[in-house]
Amino acid sequence: MITQMQVKGLMFDPYNNAYIVVLRDEDEAEMLPIWVGKSEASAISLALEHVAPPRPMTHDFMKSFLDAYNAKVISVVITDLNEHTYFAKIHLMYEDSEYAVDSRPSDAIALAIRSEAPIFANESVIRKQSSEELEQWLENLKPEDFGKLDS
């Protein structure tokens, strides 16, 4: 079973010196934080803010490449969490056939935003990540904690 998620924000985790992409379901009952590197967070932030870089970044290039061949990103799915590593699939439609391509979640999310494709997470991933301590920490975040990224 999968749940549709939305990117609710990006934030910096000073304890792990990493960025967190916060995904939430439509009802905001489920939350999935995904830790990513600075360059991945920057790519997601640019897409969320609809900022076009002077030269295409990797995800912009991939979107242009798919467009040139009339391929479409139909969805991305966060598929698994194993030993603190997330896994994802990008689902593509090309010439009436659907393909699923293995991806890092950060790349899948960045491409989904650029393609306006929905983001889903397997419920098993949400359950694995849902520890009481983590939920409590995330629930106490304030809107100002979700600032813009440093460039």
C-alpha atoms as one frame of an Amber mdcrd trajectory, in Angstrom:
protein
   0.000   0.000   0.000   1.288   3.474  -0.832   0.455   6.931   0.513   0.688
  10.143  -1.492   3.082  12.609   0.092   3.889  16.307  -0.385   7.169  18.086
   0.233   6.401  20.241   3.268   9.823  21.779   3.616  13.560  21.529   3.904
  15.575  22.136   7.012  19.099  21.774   8.307  19.886  19.164  10.953  22.906
  20.541  12.843  23.309  17.327  14.836  24.001  15.271  11.704  25.309  18.147
   9.552  22.767  17.209   6.879  19.539  18.497   5.395  16.107  16.963   5.844
  13.351  16.851   3.249  10.085  16.606   5.172   7.304  14.720   3.393   3.755
  14.669   4.769   0.569  13.046   3.587  -2.448  15.121   2.566  -4.107  14.824
   5.995  -0.781  15.553   7.704  -1.276  12.386   9.732   1.911  10.771   8.414
   5.374  12.281   8.170   8.515  11.009   6.461  11.792  12.883   7.012  14.542
  12.012   4.540  18.110  13.128   5.253  19.943  14.400   2.162  23.204  16.146
   1.306  23.604  19.866   0.669  23.661  19.653  -3.149  20.565  17.435  -3.180
  18.766  19.813  -0.810  19.759  22.746  -3.005  18.349  21.025  -6.117  15.054
  20.363  -4.318  14.920  23.908  -2.926  15.440  25.471  -6.376  12.620  23.345
  -7.784  10.268  24.201  -4.903  10.962  27.906  -5.352  10.668  27.687  -9.166
  14.151  29.159  -9.586  15.861  28.423 -12.890  19.654  28.257 -12.567  21.725
  29.996 -15.267  22.810  26.573 -16.557  20.790  23.363 -16.171  21.472  21.258
 -13.130  21.411  17.460 -13.414  17.686  17.224 -12.665  16.876  19.983 -15.162
  18.928  18.128 -17.767  17.118  14.867 -17.004  13.726  16.577 -17.317  14.760
  18.120 -20.674  16.067  14.746 -21.858  12.814  13.001 -20.971  10.796  15.785
 -22.632  12.884  15.513 -25.819  11.934  11.831 -26.104   8.302  12.351 -25.062
   8.830  10.350 -21.884   6.900  11.430 -18.810   7.546  11.008 -15.101   4.223
   9.660 -13.855   5.195   9.234 -10.196   7.979   8.544  -7.758   7.731   6.100
  -4.876   9.896   5.933  -1.767  10.073   2.151  -1.697  12.265   1.044   1.186
  14.355   2.007   4.185  17.184  -0.379   4.990  20.009   0.345   7.447  19.312
   4.112   7.399  19.329   4.208   3.579  16.202   5.120   1.637  15.374   3.682
  -1.779  13.064   5.049  -4.466  11.710   4.307  -7.931  10.914   6.804 -10.661
   7.958   5.598 -12.727   8.147   6.703 -16.361   5.761   6.414 -19.286   7.382
   6.050 -22.700   5.616   4.966 -25.882   2.676   3.392 -24.021   4.964   1.397
 -21.726   5.649   2.036 -18.069   9.146   1.710 -16.644  10.382   1.839 -13.044
  13.920   3.135 -12.557  15.903   2.773  -9.328  16.844   6.121  -7.795  18.001
   7.889  -4.689  14.968   9.520  -3.052  16.545  12.974  -3.276  16.956  12.656
  -7.059  13.468  11.198  -7.446  11.938  14.047  -5.418  13.869  16.728  -7.335
  12.709  15.238 -10.647   9.118  14.796  -9.428   8.877  18.467  -8.459  10.242
  19.580 -11.832   7.857  17.192 -13.620   4.861  18.000 -11.410   4.562  14.283
 -10.704   3.075  12.902  -7.481   5.311  11.529  -4.744   4.298   8.389  -2.870
   5.796   6.375  -0.013   5.262   2.737   0.824   3.477   2.530   4.151   6.142
   0.100   5.358   8.742   2.878   4.958   6.594   5.315   6.921   6.135   2.736
   9.694   9.867   1.945   9.843  10.714   5.623  10.197   8.009   6.421  12.744
   9.756   6.359  16.083   8.144   8.264  18.918  11.300  10.252  19.635  11.682
  11.374  16.015   8.009  12.277  15.680   8.107  14.327  18.867  11.210  16.196
  17.666   9.649  16.923  14.275   6.259  17.902  15.717   7.950  20.588  17.819
   9.455  22.310  14.775   8.280  25.826  14.060   7.731  27.343  10.574  10.827
  29.514  10.999  12.903  26.318  11.302  12.174  25.748   7.599  14.397  28.497
   6.225  15.884  28.898   2.781  19.104  27.045   2.082  22.460  28.752   1.950
  23.869  28.834  -1.554
